Amino acid sequence: MAMNDGGPAFPTDCGFAIDGQTVLHGVHGMSLLDWFAGERMKAYPAHTSSAELAAWCYQDARAMLAERERLMKGGED
């Protein structure tokens, strides 16, 4: 089973014309999981080791995605 990464954090559709035809290409960039982890990283002390910091941030980001999914399914606060 694929890991839920929350999908693209900032999806866009880029369009341009080639010989009068419009072509759309999705630009997804980073996943929502990666963005949550990066935002969470700002709250940890700078002296934390890199590996430990990454593990904590992704653990927190996965918890945020799980809570987001619960709330989107109509979960109670």
A tleap script that builds the chain and sets N, CA, C and O, in Angstrom:
source leaprc.protein.ff14SB
mol = sequence {
  NMET ALA MET ASN ASP GLY GLY PRO ALA PHE
  PRO THR ASP CYS GLY PHE ALA ILE ASP GLY
  GLN THR VAL LEU HIE GLY VAL HIE GLY MET
  SER LEU LEU ASP TRP PHE ALA GLY GLU ARG
  MET LYS ALA TYR PRO ALA HIE THR SER SER
  ALA GLU LEU ALA ALA TRP CYS TYR GLN ASP
  ALA ARG ALA MET LEU ALA GLU ARG GLU ARG
  LEU MET LYS GLY GLY GLU CASP
}
set mol.1.N position { 0.847 -1.178 0.000 }
set mol.1.CA position { 0.000 0.000 0.000 }
set mol.1.C position { 0.891 1.241 0.000 }
set mol.1.O position { 1.862 1.315 0.754 }
set mol.2.N position { 0.562 2.198 -0.836 }
set mol.2.CA position { 1.341 3.422 -0.941 }
set mol.2.C position { 1.111 4.301 0.288 }
set mol.2.O position { 0.013 4.348 0.842 }
set mol.3.N position { 2.173 4.995 0.699 }
set mol.3.CA position { 2.085 5.895 1.834 }
set mol.3.C position { 1.263 7.124 1.452 }
set mol.3.O position { 1.417 7.651 0.350 }
set mol.4.N position { 0.407 7.579 2.338 }
set mol.4.CA position { -0.364 8.795 2.111 }
set mol.4.C position { 0.566 9.984 2.330 }
set mol.4.O position { 0.989 10.247 3.455 }
set mol.5.N position { 0.882 10.698 1.258 }
set mol.5.CA position { 1.737 11.873 1.389 }
set mol.5.C position { 0.932 13.163 1.331 }
set mol.5.O position { 1.504 14.252 1.288 }
set mol.6.N position { -0.392 13.048 1.330 }
set mol.6.CA position { -1.252 14.217 1.320 }
set mol.6.C position { -1.450 14.843 -0.041 }
set mol.6.O position { -2.211 15.801 -0.176 }
set mol.7.N position { -0.781 14.321 -1.051 }
set mol.7.CA position { -0.882 14.906 -2.386 }
set mol.7.C position { 0.009 16.128 -2.505 }
set mol.7.O position { 0.785 16.423 -1.596 }
set mol.8.N position { -0.093 16.839 -3.613 }
set mol.8.CA position { 0.760 17.999 -3.827 }
set mol.8.C position { 0.416 19.143 -2.877 }
set mol.8.O position { -0.756 19.396 -2.595 }
set mol.9.N position { 1.444 19.830 -2.387 }
set mol.9.CA position { 1.213 20.942 -1.472 }
set mol.9.C position { 0.699 22.186 -2.195 }
set mol.9.O position { -0.167 22.891 -1.676 }
set mol.10.N position { 1.222 22.454 -3.377 }
set mol.10.CA position { 0.850 23.656 -4.118 }
set mol.10.C position { 0.638 23.310 -5.590 }
set mol.10.O position { 1.417 23.751 -6.436 }
set mol.11.N position { -0.401 22.529 -5.921 }
set mol.11.CA position { -0.585 22.106 -7.311 }
set mol.11.C position { -1.001 23.274 -8.207 }
set mol.11.O position { -1.724 24.177 -7.785 }
set mol.12.N position { -0.539 23.233 -9.421 }
set mol.12.CA position { -0.937 24.222 -10.416 }
set mol.12.C position { -1.069 23.533 -11.760 }
set mol.12.O position { -0.481 22.476 -11.988 }
set mol.13.N position { -1.831 24.127 -12.634 }
set mol.13.CA position { -1.900 23.696 -14.030 }
set mol.13.C position { -1.289 24.800 -14.870 }
set mol.13.O position { -1.765 25.935 -14.863 }
set mol.14.N position { -0.248 24.465 -15.583 }
set mol.14.CA position { 0.417 25.438 -16.451 }
set mol.14.C position { -0.065 25.213 -17.867 }
set mol.14.O position { -0.024 24.088 -18.364 }
set mol.15.N position { -0.512 26.247 -18.512 }
set mol.15.CA position { -0.977 26.115 -19.885 }
set mol.15.C position { -0.157 26.969 -20.825 }
set mol.15.O position { 0.274 28.065 -20.467 }
set mol.16.N position { 0.055 26.474 -22.008 }
set mol.16.CA position { 0.714 27.247 -23.041 }
set mol.16.C position { 0.241 26.741 -24.389 }
set mol.16.O position { -0.227 25.609 -24.509 }
set mol.17.N position { 0.365 27.579 -25.394 }
set mol.17.CA position { -0.143 27.230 -26.718 }
set mol.17.C position { 0.995 26.811 -27.642 }
set mol.17.O position { 2.032 27.471 -27.709 }
set mol.18.N position { 0.789 25.712 -28.346 }
set mol.18.CA position { 1.703 25.247 -29.377 }
set mol.18.C position { 0.867 25.095 -30.638 }
set mol.18.O position { -0.040 24.264 -30.699 }
set mol.19.N position { 1.177 25.895 -31.634 }
set mol.19.CA position { 0.429 25.843 -32.895 }
set mol.19.C position { -1.074 25.981 -32.663 }
set mol.19.O position { -1.873 25.290 -33.297 }
set mol.20.N position { -1.453 26.874 -31.754 }
set mol.20.CA position { -2.862 27.127 -31.513 }
set mol.20.C position { -3.535 26.167 -30.554 }
set mol.20.O position { -4.713 26.344 -30.242 }
set mol.21.N position { -2.825 25.158 -30.077 }
set mol.21.CA position { -3.403 24.206 -29.131 }
set mol.21.C position { -2.909 24.512 -27.725 }
set mol.21.O position { -1.733 24.812 -27.520 }
set mol.22.N position { -3.805 24.435 -26.773 }
set mol.22.CA position { -3.419 24.648 -25.386 }
set mol.22.C position { -3.005 23.320 -24.779 }
set mol.22.O position { -3.700 22.312 -24.909 }
set mol.23.N position { -1.882 23.341 -24.127 }
set mol.23.CA position { -1.356 22.135 -23.489 }
set mol.23.C position { -1.274 22.403 -21.991 }
set mol.23.O position { -0.696 23.406 -21.570 }
set mol.24.N position { -1.837 21.530 -21.201 }
set mol.24.CA position { -1.784 21.671 -19.742 }
set mol.24.C position { -0.834 20.643 -19.151 }
set mol.24.O position { -0.886 19.459 -19.481 }
set mol.25.N position { 0.020 21.116 -18.284 }
set mol.25.CA position { 0.924 20.232 -17.559 }
set mol.25.C position { 0.758 20.523 -16.080 }
set mol.25.O position { 0.853 21.677 -15.662 }
set mol.26.N position { 0.511 19.496 -15.286 }
set mol.26.CA position { 0.413 19.684 -13.847 }
set mol.26.C position { 1.797 19.835 -13.245 }
set mol.26.O position { 2.709 19.067 -13.552 }
set mol.27.N position { 1.941 20.820 -12.397 }
set mol.27.CA position { 3.190 21.034 -11.673 }
set mol.27.C position { 2.860 20.842 -10.204 }
set mol.27.O position { 2.084 21.603 -9.628 }
set mol.28.N position { 3.448 19.831 -9.608 }
set mol.28.CA position { 3.055 19.488 -8.249 }
set mol.28.C position { 4.072 19.885 -7.191 }
set mol.28.O position { 3.674 20.217 -6.074 }
set mol.29.N position { 5.332 19.867 -7.483 }
set mol.29.CA position { 6.321 20.234 -6.477 }
set mol.29.C position { 6.322 19.248 -5.322 }
set mol.29.O position { 6.147 18.046 -5.520 }
set mol.30.N position { 6.517 19.754 -4.138 }
set mol.30.CA position { 6.619 18.883 -2.965 }
set mol.30.C position { 5.248 18.390 -2.506 }
set mol.30.O position { 4.214 18.975 -2.829 }
set mol.31.N position { 5.272 17.310 -1.751 }
set mol.31.CA position { 4.025 16.771 -1.207 }
set mol.31.C position { 3.630 17.562 0.039 }
set mol.31.O position { 4.445 18.274 0.624 }
set mol.32.N position { 2.388 17.425 0.425 }
set mol.32.CA position { 1.909 18.059 1.647 }
set mol.32.C position { 2.660 17.499 2.857 }
set mol.32.O position { 2.939 18.233 3.805 }
set mol.33.N position { 2.985 16.217 2.830 }
set mol.33.CA position { 3.770 15.612 3.912 }
set mol.33.C position { 5.111 16.327 4.059 }
set mol.33.O position { 5.508 16.675 5.170 }
set mol.34.N position { 5.811 16.548 2.943 }
set mol.34.CA position { 7.096 17.241 2.984 }
set mol.34.C position { 6.944 18.673 3.490 }
set mol.34.O position { 7.774 19.150 4.265 }
set mol.35.N position { 5.895 19.355 3.060 }
set mol.35.CA position { 5.691 20.730 3.499 }
set mol.35.C position { 5.410 20.792 4.994 }
set mol.35.O position { 5.974 21.627 5.700 }
set mol.36.N position { 4.523 19.896 5.485 }
set mol.36.CA position { 4.252 19.850 6.926 }
set mol.36.C position { 5.537 19.595 7.704 }
set mol.36.O position { 5.790 20.255 8.713 }
set mol.37.N position { 6.353 18.644 7.246 }
set mol.37.CA position { 7.600 18.319 7.947 }
set mol.37.C position { 8.538 19.528 7.959 }
set mol.37.O position { 9.153 19.824 8.984 }
set mol.38.N position { 8.649 20.214 6.844 }
set mol.38.CA position { 9.506 21.394 6.786 }
set mol.38.C position { 9.025 22.508 7.697 }
set mol.38.O position { 9.831 23.179 8.342 }
set mol.39.N position { 7.721 22.708 7.752 }
set mol.39.CA position { 7.171 23.722 8.646 }
set mol.39.C position { 7.403 23.338 10.103 }
set mol.39.O position { 7.717 24.191 10.934 }
set mol.40.N position { 7.250 22.065 10.407 }
set mol.40.CA position { 7.439 21.587 11.780 }
set mol.40.C position { 8.890 21.735 12.221 }
set mol.40.O position { 9.174 21.957 13.398 }
set mol.41.N position { 9.803 21.609 11.264 }
set mol.41.CA position { 11.232 21.704 11.567 }
set mol.41.C position { 11.580 23.044 12.209 }
set mol.41.O position { 12.520 23.128 12.999 }
set mol.42.N position { 10.842 24.073 11.881 }
set mol.42.CA position { 11.114 25.413 12.404 }
set mol.42.C position { 10.956 25.490 13.923 }
set mol.42.O position { 11.530 26.375 14.558 }
set mol.43.N position { 10.190 24.582 14.505 }
set mol.43.CA position { 9.892 24.639 15.936 }
set mol.43.C position { 10.905 23.891 16.801 }
set mol.43.O position { 10.921 24.067 18.019 }
set mol.44.N position { 11.742 23.068 16.195 }
set mol.44.CA position { 12.704 22.284 16.975 }
set mol.44.C position { 13.994 23.065 17.193 }
set mol.44.O position { 14.372 23.885 16.355 }
set mol.45.N position { 14.679 22.815 18.323 }
set mol.45.CA position { 15.941 23.505 18.602 }
set mol.45.C position { 17.005 23.208 17.538 }
set mol.45.O position { 17.065 22.099 17.006 }
set mol.46.N position { 17.820 24.183 17.241 }
set mol.46.CA position { 18.839 24.053 16.203 }
set mol.46.C position { 19.912 23.024 16.548 }
set mol.46.O position { 20.564 22.499 15.645 }
set mol.47.N position { 20.110 22.725 17.818 }
set mol.47.CA position { 21.173 21.795 18.197 }
set mol.47.C position { 20.771 20.316 18.064 }
set mol.47.O position { 21.578 19.437 18.368 }
set mol.48.N position { 19.556 20.032 17.621 }
set mol.48.CA position { 19.092 18.662 17.419 }
set mol.48.C position { 19.826 18.049 16.228 }
set mol.48.O position { 20.054 18.729 15.228 }
set mol.49.N position { 20.198 16.771 16.325 }
set mol.49.CA position { 20.899 16.126 15.216 }
set mol.49.C position { 19.992 16.039 13.989 }
set mol.49.O position { 18.770 15.957 14.112 }
set mol.50.N position { 20.602 16.057 12.815 }
set mol.50.CA position { 19.838 16.064 11.567 }
set mol.50.C position { 18.929 14.849 11.427 }
set mol.50.O position { 17.755 14.993 11.087 }
set mol.51.N position { 19.457 13.657 11.685 }
set mol.51.CA position { 18.661 12.435 11.531 }
set mol.51.C position { 17.508 12.412 12.525 }
set mol.51.O position { 16.386 12.044 12.178 }
set mol.52.N position { 17.786 12.804 13.749 }
set mol.52.CA position { 16.755 12.831 14.786 }
set mol.52.C position { 15.684 13.873 14.442 }
set mol.52.O position { 14.488 13.619 14.584 }
set mol.53.N position { 16.123 15.018 13.999 }
set mol.53.CA position { 15.203 16.084 13.628 }
set mol.53.C position { 14.283 15.654 12.488 }
set mol.53.O position { 13.074 15.876 12.550 }
set mol.54.N position { 14.846 15.044 11.450 }
set mol.54.CA position { 14.042 14.586 10.315 }
set mol.54.C position { 13.019 13.553 10.755 }
set mol.54.O position { 11.864 13.608 10.333 }
set mol.55.N position { 13.425 12.612 11.596 }
set mol.55.CA position { 12.513 11.575 12.079 }
set mol.55.C position { 11.351 12.197 12.852 }
set mol.55.O position { 10.197 11.826 12.634 }
set mol.56.N position { 11.637 13.127 13.739 }
set mol.56.CA position { 10.579 13.770 14.520 }
set mol.56.C position { 9.638 14.579 13.633 }
set mol.56.O position { 8.420 14.530 13.800 }
set mol.57.N position { 10.207 15.317 12.697 }
set mol.57.CA position { 9.384 16.181 11.843 }
set mol.57.C position { 8.457 15.359 10.958 }
set mol.57.O position { 7.292 15.714 10.782 }
set mol.58.N position { 8.966 14.259 10.398 }
set mol.58.CA position { 8.095 13.429 9.559 }
set mol.58.C position { 7.071 12.674 10.407 }
set mol.58.O position { 5.956 12.431 9.947 }
set mol.59.N position { 7.424 12.306 11.621 }
set mol.59.CA position { 6.444 11.674 12.511 }
set mol.59.C position { 5.311 12.663 12.798 }
set mol.59.O position { 4.135 12.304 12.735 }
set mol.60.N position { 5.668 13.897 13.108 }
set mol.60.CA position { 4.661 14.924 13.357 }
set mol.60.C position { 3.831 15.206 12.105 }
set mol.60.O position { 2.615 15.380 12.190 }
set mol.61.N position { 4.488 15.251 10.941 }
set mol.61.CA position { 3.778 15.511 9.686 }
set mol.61.C position { 2.782 14.404 9.373 }
set mol.61.O position { 1.674 14.680 8.915 }
set mol.62.N position { 3.168 13.149 9.615 }
set mol.62.CA position { 2.231 12.039 9.392 }
set mol.62.C position { 1.036 12.149 10.342 }
set mol.62.O position { -0.091 11.838 9.956 }
set mol.63.N position { 1.275 12.586 11.570 }
set mol.63.CA position { 0.174 12.786 12.516 }
set mol.63.C position { -0.754 13.900 12.033 }
set mol.63.O position { -1.972 13.797 12.176 }
set mol.64.N position { -0.183 14.967 11.463 }
set mol.64.CA position { -1.005 16.054 10.929 }
set mol.64.C position { -1.861 15.573 9.768 }
set mol.64.O position { -3.034 15.934 9.671 }
set mol.65.N position { -1.285 14.759 8.885 }
set mol.65.CA position { -2.065 14.224 7.759 }
set mol.65.C position { -3.184 13.316 8.250 }
set mol.65.O position { -4.294 13.358 7.719 }
set mol.66.N position { -2.901 12.499 9.257 }
set mol.66.CA position { -3.922 11.591 9.799 }
set mol.66.C position { -5.069 12.396 10.416 }
set mol.66.O position { -6.240 12.071 10.219 }
set mol.67.N position { -4.725 13.439 11.159 }
set mol.67.CA position { -5.761 14.276 11.771 }
set mol.67.C position { -6.544 15.030 10.700 }
set mol.67.O position { -7.763 15.172 10.807 }
set mol.68.N position { -5.867 15.505 9.690 }
set mol.68.CA position { -6.526 16.191 8.573 }
set mol.68.C position { -7.529 15.268 7.895 }
set mol.68.O position { -8.651 15.672 7.593 }
set mol.69.N position { -7.117 14.029 7.660 }
set mol.69.CA position { -7.998 13.055 7.014 }
set mol.69.C position { -9.216 12.760 7.898 }
set mol.69.O position { -10.338 12.654 7.402 }
set mol.70.N position { -8.987 12.629 9.208 }
set mol.70.CA position { -10.080 12.358 10.143 }
set mol.70.C position { -11.094 13.496 10.114 }
set mol.70.O position { -12.301 13.259 10.069 }
set mol.71.N position { -10.603 14.723 10.139 }
set mol.71.CA position { -11.493 15.884 10.141 }
set mol.71.C position { -12.242 16.017 8.810 }
set mol.71.O position { -13.404 16.425 8.795 }
set mol.72.N position { -11.597 15.681 7.713 }
set mol.72.CA position { -12.245 15.770 6.408 }
set mol.72.C position { -13.342 14.727 6.256 }
set mol.72.O position { -14.269 14.908 5.467 }
set mol.73.N position { -13.240 13.638 7.008 }
set mol.73.CA position { -14.274 12.598 6.983 }
set mol.73.C position { -15.399 12.903 7.960 }
set mol.73.O position { -16.292 12.082 8.168 }
set mol.74.N position { -15.351 14.092 8.559 }
set mol.74.CA position { -16.417 14.490 9.474 }
set mol.74.C position { -16.142 14.121 10.912 }
set mol.74.O position { -17.075 14.032 11.710 }
set mol.75.N position { -14.901 13.906 11.263 }
set mol.75.CA position { -14.539 13.566 12.632 }
set mol.75.C position { -14.832 14.710 13.580 }
set mol.75.O position { -14.842 15.875 13.182 }
set mol.76.N position { -15.065 14.376 14.818 }
set mol.76.CA position { -15.348 15.378 15.838 }
set mol.76.C position { -14.060 16.024 16.313 }
set mol.76.O position { -12.999 15.400 16.299 }
set mol.77.N position { -14.159 17.276 16.734 }
set mol.77.CA position { -12.994 18.003 17.286 }
set mol.77.C position { -12.640 17.508 18.652 }
set mol.77.O position { -11.692 18.003 19.262 }
savepdb mol mol.pdb
quit
